[in-house]
Amino acid sequence: MNDQFSPPEEFSLKAARAIDRADPLAGMRASFFVPPAPDGSESLYFCGNSLGLQPRAVRDLIQEELDDWARLGVYGHTRARRPWMPYHENFTELAAGLVGAKPVEVVQMNTLTVNLHLMMVSFYRPTPERPAILIEKPAFPSDRHAAESQVRFHGFDPERDLIEIGPREGEASIRDEDLLELIRREGHRINLVLLPGVQYYSGQVFDMATITEAAHAEGCRVGFDLAHAAGNIPLELHDWGVDFAAWCSYKYLNAGPGAVAGCFVHERHAEDESLPRFAGWWGHDKNTRFQMGPEFHPMAGAEGWQLSNPPILSMTPLLASLRIFDEVGMASLRSKSLRLSATLLHWLDERLGDAVEVITPRAEKARGCQLSLRLRQGDGRRIFQALEQRGVVADWREPDVIRIAPVPLYNRFEDLFHFVDRLETAVHIKGTSQ
Ligand SMILES: *Cc1c(COP(=O)(O)O)cnc(C)c1O
């Protein structure tokens, strides 16, 4: 994918700036607010995997909704410049493009964990012969809570029926062959395979196409949590045949804290009214919704899983954000992302190989923006705090991991130089003070 790119030989600000000058996406940074560091300069923001930065276009878009509400009151439902009644439809094409879906397969609604539950109501239908959910270990707590509570809700026993697969002893990522072997061995009793697209802790990218094929061959349903994948790596959910997926919009998608989430339901389930679901009026056929009848006839496709009318003010930032993704395209974002992470890996190896172990897989296909760094020395937390004081915004996970996500929309190669330089200083100060 990046045949021509080799990381800079030289570890210098000059070398980093030279790559930035040649970067076709360098101008995108100006579309975002970069928070200030303690000294007032721009921070080195590497937390786009946790909370993406605010697109500058958000404020005006929200102001338009506020103005329309003030000007129109209830008539805004049909007469606002973006009428509120079909508001979620503004996102359909944009979201479909982002995750490799057909328009009928996607909808923006609720939040991530809520969507996981709604999807499990329809796609986790345990029977005594096939009761289990397969998740990864350690899964993000919310996903584990959701899966475990679903198993319990159906009267099954999580001790037996929540199957967890983790890395081998002493390893940080899950091996493809272990996962596929488990699916082959236990598939007959697995009802639902629920895995991440990108693992939140290690940054490992899962081979979603192969997993889906293997799980379907055993008769399992397959859902993916794309919290760390949407807006990070290219996705082809339709072609991969995934049954469902859900993702939040505040990480790589920059739609703001608690932003409205996304949901995918494969076209093959679009018209299947036999699927049980928790229903609400916004999932009802929009042509007859306002006849206010007692019977539920779902919209075809993902929209049929909506419960409530869309929360306009909290959806608006997502419009600003998805327009940016649409404009730039995942292919060029991925290309820059790989160049950023290759450069960071190279410089970390060269400057800090003794002090830092990168636990994210090194193969391009198995990593996204995020690299997870394990500090080999004992006092990692103090090193992390020293970085924070010097304007590095990253993320600390006990007991010894710094997650750092250079994102192609607003991070520069220059940021990587400063990060490695400051990490070196922090490690060095720590070393000499002993
Ligand atoms: C961020 C994240 C969540 C957060 O869930 P919310 O419902 O948005 O609070 C859940 N699962 C994973 C894997 C995540 O990375």
The ligand as a Tripos MOL2 file, in Angstrom:
@<TRIPOS>MOLECULE
LIG
   15    15     1     0     0
SMALL
NO_CHARGES

@<TRIPOS>ATOM
      1 C1        -15.3990    3.5900   23.4370 C.3       1 LIG1
      2 C2        -15.9630    2.2390   23.4840 C.ar      1 LIG1
      3 C3        -17.2310    2.0050   24.0530 C.ar      1 LIG1
      4 C4        -18.0240    3.1070   24.6760 C.3       1 LIG1
      5 O1        -19.3900    2.8200   24.7130 O.3       1 LIG1
      6 P1        -20.4890    3.9680   24.8290 P.3       1 LIG1
      7 O2        -21.7470    3.2290   24.7650 O.co2     1 LIG1
      8 O3        -20.2540    4.9040   23.6730 O.co2     1 LIG1
      9 O4        -20.2730    4.6860   26.1160 O.co2     1 LIG1
     10 C5        -17.7190    0.7020   24.0360 C.ar      1 LIG1
     11 N1        -17.0060   -0.3080   23.4950 N.ar      1 LIG1
     12 C6        -15.7780   -0.1050   22.9400 C.ar      1 LIG1
     13 C7        -15.0200   -1.2580   22.3670 C.3       1 LIG1
     14 C8        -15.2250    1.1640   22.9410 C.ar      1 LIG1
     15 O5        -14.0130    1.3510   22.4300 O.3       1 LIG1
@<TRIPOS>BOND
     1     1     2 1
     2     2     3 ar
     3     2    14 ar
     4     3     4 1
     5     3    10 ar
     6     4     5 1
     7     5     6 1
     8     6     7 2
     9     6     8 1
    10     6     9 1
    11    10    11 ar
    12    11    12 ar
    13    12    13 1
    14    12    14 ar
    15    14    15 1
@<TRIPOS>SUBSTRUCTURE
     1 LIG1         1 GROUP 0 **** ****
